[in-house]
Structures are given as structure tokens and as C-alpha cells.
Amino acid sequence: MLNLRGLAFLGLLGVVGCGSKGGGSGGIDAMLPAVSSLAIDPASTTLALTPAGTGYTGTQAYTVTATLAAGGTLDVTTTARLTADDPAGVHVIGATANVVAAGHYTITATYNGATATADLTATLDDSGTAPGFDPNDRPKLDGTPESGQTPTIAYPLAGALFPVNVAPIEIHAQKSDPSQTIARVTFVGGTKLHYSYYAPCAASPNPGAFPNACIVTFSGAFAAQLAGVSETDDIALTVRLAAANGSKLGESQPIALAWARTPLTGGLYYWTTAGTGDTSFNTAIARYDFAGDTSMPSIYLSSADAPAVPNGQPQCIGCHAVSPDGSKLSFSMGGSLPGYFSLYDVAQKAATGTSFADKFAVMSTYSPDASRMVTGSYGKLTLRAADSTLAAITNDLFAADVSEQKTHPFWSPSGQRLAFVSWTPSQADIDATHITGDMVQGGQIWIAPSDGQSFTGAPTLLVPRASGVTSYYPAISDDDKFVVFNQSSCSGPANSHTGWGAGACDGYNDISAKLMVIASAGGTPVALTKANGSAAPLTTNSWPRWSPDHGTFRGKQLYWIAYSSRRAYGLSLAGATDDTTKPQLWFAAVALDGATTPASDPSFAPVWLPGQDPNLAGPRGNHTPAWTSKIVDVK
């Protein structure tokens, strides 16, 4: 067997000397010998990861051999290019794979147009101990559980899919005996992962509601191990609890979870109302930066810091929207009836355009370059300049095509489509001037083509009106393939309040609100049942918004959808029994094939967004997420 190092070097000199002007057949590959096949050795191997600093590591060296078209073989190990299908889990340097996360990987060698692949499986069998836990107490949790002692896992939700970058990871277990104070949390993923974590039980932040909670929190860095394994195997989670002396040892039933290599990206803006202990704001717009510290949002703008609302109207901001590039923020002020409006430069944290004209705008959405926006107010959509003038470019969009009132505009991040809702107000709403677009009885969803600056054709009806429901709050995925929206039932449950938005299916604060998905090309909508949860229709799953990009999971397109929900958050926050419970922000994974409406539910159980509420005993109300491709820093 020949070694190609010298041959490749001579070939490189030849390329330079010949003055080649590009790659391809005129580059280095043209100087290499023709290859009929390539082999990588070992073709399949399993290695056990070992601790290294705060993580884990393992290495595997490879040899690459080319079979030449003219006969014979060459060792091309030093000149072949080796890559891994998950660069986050495997760092390839030269011909050596440096593995940092358990899982199954494919290593690909490429040389002169020929390729070969190898299977690499990394396993992890280890344990960890939390601060404050005496390592000598581990055996107390490793024995045989007592009969009748069966704690239950309240969070995560069975069937949830987590992104790799959400931290910290919390486990909530309901004690089977009040004396239980120590815990062992175990993750098992097929034959690739067995990891146990020993920790003292932390109490619920809401101990009055959950006196027998055991909460274990550990680093989100460990999610890399879970994500690598989850690409092929579910993760079985079990929890053991015991008293300090080792008695009352019990083990939960396992639940199945998974972690995706696809992270949350961009930034998420949402509307929040003050909770117990909040003194700096009444209502505000807060935001997460998923490129920074995922676990902690910050208040971006409080209502008190927004432009002062005249005429005795409430100093309230809401119905916000953010441009795809994160540079601009807009919102209505004073409530929906006056429809005052403000446009903000996010970096300057300053209003660049504000209107106190009556019924100016309630909702808004941006073109991809943030130069234009569509606003909705009192049944009309208007194309405007997204600058200090707020000038109308086209009034009453689609008036010739859709005779009904129009609201809830959403311009896709690519600019290729605009979705909106049409509805016919009741006489009672007309008499009470409730035609703002907040209430949309019998709503139906349309979709229109766009070139990113204007609208290039008539809209088509995507979700027709149906008896007994209303459809509203549409949003279009980053690749324009799918629309997620809300649908609520006119049979209730009924709201507990009267007045504004009290109707069971008026599209405003409806208790039965659930998430639906449909291909933007059409089809029959499918309920996201696992994302909606078993407590529906009490959970008010509302205002869904797609993440600004998507990835893959087990061969399917993986999207994240953020929304507000009144579901229970484990043993920290009780779920809804009516419409008075304050909602929190959740997100769910949706795995889809191609660009067609799925035949069955493509969603996973949801995940609570960490850090959104500093006082779960007196929680904030967190609503209406709006996702953008990045967080723009304030100057």
C-alpha cells in the first residue's frame, strides 16, 4: 500500500504551478488518482465515554483506504476529509473523532469524489452528586424499594421533547411519604446511556399548594448527552425518593422523554402582567435571548415607560409584534377601543412613530426587511411604512376579494405569504363598538401571496368557517410550509366574567382555545393534541408562534411552537379550573414530513419556559409570544 502524503503534495504544487482558477475538475482533485471505492476502518465501533473536566470524552482513530480505478490501493488517511453528522457531539480533527456526547453517529470520509461511512456509538454509564448531598448517602437510594412507596413524576410531562439548550433541567416528583427528603433521578436511553443523579429534595416554590413536592434541578449542560442518545432512543426517566435514614424508599414509574439536537434560537418577546412582588411595572413586554442565557428573560419595556396615553385611557401596551430581524417592535396602547399605536426602535429603546389617532391600529406584522407592516384595526387591514410616518400605502387590503371584516394579520418571515382572519360581527358587537378585531366569532383563515413588499394576488380561503367553532391567530412557519392557529369551541366552557371577550368562542381569552396545524397549501386541519394536553379544554392554549428556523429529529422536520397556556407547571404552579388562572409560556415540538397536512397529531408534550416567573406563589400572567430571529441589544 502506498502512502499518498507525498503524492498529494506534488499534486498541490502542480495545481499552483498551472495557475488553476478554481476547484472542481481543474483543482486538486484533478491531480489525484481516480478512485473506484473508499473504505474507512473501523466501519463500526462502540466506545465508552469517560469524565473529562465538567463533561465527557472519548476518541476513535480511523484509517481510510482508496481502491484505485487503475488497480491497487492507497492509504489516504492523511488527505481524506472526515466529518461527523453531528459536529456538536463529535469533533473530527484529522482522522480522529473526539466524542463528547453519548449517541449514535455517522462518520463520513470523502476523497476525490468517493465516500465511505462508519458507524460510531458512544455510551455513557456514570452518576453525579448534587451540592449539598452526602455521597455516603447514595446506598440509601440504591436498595430495594418498599412495597407501597411509589412517588409520581409531575414534570417533565410524559412524551415531552426538549431542545438541547433549555436550562436548567427540573424534575418534579410527588412524594409517596412526607418524610422523603433525598432523591435519585435516573436516565436510561437504550444501551447507550445510564446516568443517575443524587440530590436533596427541594421544596416547591408554592409549598401551600404542593406540600409534598420534591424538586431536583441540575445543569442543562447534561442535555447534550440526552440529545445524542434521543436521536435513536427515547429516554426513560425514573425517580427514587427516600427518607434521610434510607427508609420509605420508593421508585416512580418511568416516563418517556426525548431531547433534540435542534436548539431554540432567536429571541422571544411576550406580554406580562405584574405578579406578587413586582413593583417596577404593571404590564410590560419581556424577552428571552436564546443565543444568551436561555433560562432568564428580562423586562424590555414597561407600560409606564411607553408613550403616555391621553384622554384618560389606561396606560397599557399590548398586541405587540416584532420584525423578523429583531430591529423593530410595535404595539397598541390604551386598550383596543382607542387603538393608539407606537413603533419602537429596539436598539435605541425609543419610539420612532406614535399615533394617538382614534382606532389607528390594534395588531401589526412586518415585512421581512422591516420596511413595511400590515396593521389591523376595526375590521380593516392597512399596508403601512414601518417608519416615523406610519404612512398608509394601501388602505383596506383585500376589500375587493373578502367582503367580511378582517383582522389578525401575520406576514411570513420569508415575505411570501400573509395570513389573516375574516369574520362577521354580531349586531351586539356593532352596537357596543366591539369590532376591534379582538373578538372574532365564526372566524375563518385566509392566505395571500406576497413579494415581501406588497400583495401579488387574491387571498384564498385556507380554513373555512365551521359550525360550532371559531378559528383565529394564524402564524406561518419560517419555510412557509405550515400554518398554526387557534380554534375554540362555542359549546364552552363558558367564561366566568362578563363584558369584554366573555363569549365562549369569540376568539378572546376563550377557555377552550386549542392549537391546530394545516399545510399552507391546504388540507384538513389537525389538532396538536399532545401540545394541547389532556386537561384541555380548560388550559386555554393560545396565540401560537413558530420558531424562526427549524431542524430535524429522527428524519422529520422539527419545529418549535411557543404559546401561552393555563396548564399546571408540575408541582410549582396549579393548572386552570376557569379563565381566572394566569397563563404561562410553554413551547412544544412539532415533527412534520414534507409540506402536506399531517394525517395525525405531529406534536409532542410541551415544555415550560424556564425563569419566566420569579415568584410562582404569586405568578405573573405571561401571554402572546412573538418570535424573532435575534435579540437586538439596547445601545
MARNU-593167 format. One record per residue (C-alpha): z, x, y. Coordinates in steps of 0.5 Angstrom, whole numbers, plus 500, padded with zeros to 3 digits. Layout:
N
ZXY/...
END
This chain:
635
500500500/498503507/503502513/499499519/503502525/498508526/492503525/495498530/496504535/489507534/486500535/490499541/487505544/480502542/482496546/484499552/478504552/473499551/475495557/477489554/478483559/482478555/485476548/481473542/476476538/475481544/482483544/487487539/486482533/478484533/480491532/485489526/482489519/480482516/486478512/485474506/492472506/499474508/506474504/513474507/519477503/523474501/520467501/526463500/533465501/540463503/546467507/553465509/555466516/561470518/565469524/563474530/567473536/567466538/561464534/558466527/552470525/548472519/542477518/536477514/530482514/523481512/517484509/510482511/504484507/497482508/492482503/485485506/479481505/476488503/481489498/488492497/494490501/497493507/505493510/504489517/512488517/512492524/506489527/506482525/509477529/515473526/518466529/523461527/522454528/529453532/530459537/537457538/539457531/535463529/534469534/528473531/528481533/522485530/522483523/530481522/532474523/539473526/542467525/548464529/548456526/548453519/542449517/535450514/530454518/523456517/521463519/513464520/509470520/503471524/498477523/490477525/490469524/493469518/500466517/506465512/512462512/519463509/525458508/532460510/538457509/544459513/551456510/558456513/565455510/570456515/576453518/579453525/586452528/587449535/592452540/599449539/598448531/602453527/598456522/603456517/603448517/596448514/598447507/602441509/595437510/591440504/595437499/594430495/594424500/599419498/598412496/597407501/596412507/589411510/588413517/582410520/577413525/576409531/571414535/566417534/562411532/559411524/552412525/552416532/547421533/550426538/546431543/548439542/550439549/555434550/562437550/568436549/568433542/573428541/576425534/580418535/584416529/589410528/595413524/597409518/604411519/607412526/611419524/604422523/603428528/599433525/591433523/586436519/579434521/573436516/566436517/561436511/554437511/551437504/551444501/550448508/557446512/564445510/569446516/576444517/580444524/587443524/590441530/596437533/595430535/594428542/597421544/592416547/591416555/592409554/599409550/601402552/594399548/594404543/601407541/599410534/593414536/591421534/586424538/583431537/579435541/575441540/570445543/563443544/560450542/561448535/556443536/550448534/553448527/553441526/546440530/543446525/545442519/544435521/536436521/536435514/543432512/548427515/555430517/561427513/567426518/574425515/581426518/587427515/594426518/601427516/608428519/611434522/614435515/608434511/610427509/606421510/599425508/593420509/586421509/581417512/574414509/568418511/563416516/556419517/554422524/549427526/547432532/541433534/538440537/535436543/540436549/541431554/537434560/536433568/541429572/544422571/546418578/551412577/554407581/562407580/568403583/575406584/580406579/587406579/589413582/582413586/584414593/578417596/573412595/572404594/565404591/561411590/555414587/557419582/552424578/552428572/549435571/546436564/544443566/551445568/558442566/556436562/563434561/565433568/561428573/562429581/562424586/556425590/556419596/562414597/560408600/565410606/560416607/554412607/551409614/556404617/553397615/553392621/554385622/561384618/558385612/561389606/561397606/558397600/552401597/548400590/542398586/540406587/534410585/533417584/526420585/523424578/524431582/531429584/530430591/531423594/536418593/535410596/540404595/541398598/547396603/552391604/550387598/544384596/544378601/542382607/538387603/540393608/537400605/537407606/533413604/537420603/535427602/539429596/540437598/542435605/546429603/543425609/540419611/533420613/531413613/535407614/533400616/538394618/532389618/534383614/532382607/529389608/530392600/534391594/531395589/527401589/523406585/519412586/512415585/512422581/511426587/517422591/512421597/512413596/516408593/516401591/521396594/523389591/526384596/527376596/521376590/516381593/514388592/512393597/509400597/512404602/512411605/518415602/520418609/523417615/518411617/519407611/513404613/509399608/503401605/501395601/505388602/506383597/504387591/500383585/500377589/493375587/495376580/502374579/504367583/511368581/517372584/517379583/523384582/526390578/520395579/520401575/515407576/514411570/516418571/508420570/506415575/501412570/505405570/509400574/513395570/516389574/519382572/517376575/521369575/521362578/528361582/531355581/532350586/539351587/538358588/533357593/538352597/543358596/538363598/539367591/532369591/534376592/532379585/539380582/538373578/532372574/533366570/527366565/525373567/518376564/516383564/509386567/506392566/501395571/496401571/497407577/494413579/501416582/500413589/497406588/496401583/489401580/488395576/491388575/498387571/498385564/504381561/508385556/514381555/512374556/517368557/521366551/525360550/533361551/533368554/531372560/528379560/529384565/531391568/525395564/524402564/518406562/519413557/517420560/511420556/509412558/509410551/515405551/519400555/526399554/529393557/535388557/535381554/540376555/542369551/542362555/547360550/552365552/558367552/559364559/562368565/569367567/567367574/563362578/559363584/554370584/551371578/555366574/549364570/549366562/542368563/541370570/540377569/546379573/552381569/550377563/555378558/550377552/546383555/543387550/538393549/530391547/524396546/517395546/511399546/508400553/501398549/505391547/507388541/513384539/520387542/525390537/533389539/536396539/542393534/546399533/546401540/548394542/554395537/557390532/561387538/555384541/554379545/561381548/559388550/554387556/549393554/546393561/541397565/538402560/534408563/530413559/532421559/527425563/524428557/524427549/524432543/524431535/529429530/527429523/520429524/520423529/520423537/527423539/529419546/536418549/537412553/543411558/546404559/553401561/557397556/564394556/565396548/571399546/572407547/575409541/583409542/582410549/579404552/579397550/573393549/571387552/573380551/570377557/566379563/572382567/573388563/570394567/564398564/563405562/557409561/554410554/548413551/544412545/539416541/532412539/527415534/520413534/514414531/507415535/506410540/507403537/513398537/517399531/518394525/525395525/531398529/530405531/537406535/543410533/550408534/552410542/556416545/561415550/559420556/565425557/569426563/567419567/574416568/580421570/584415568/583411562/589407563/586404570/579405569/573406574/567401573/561405571/554402572/547402573/545409571/539413574/536419570/532424574/529431571/534435575/540435580/539438587/544442589/547440596/546445601/
END
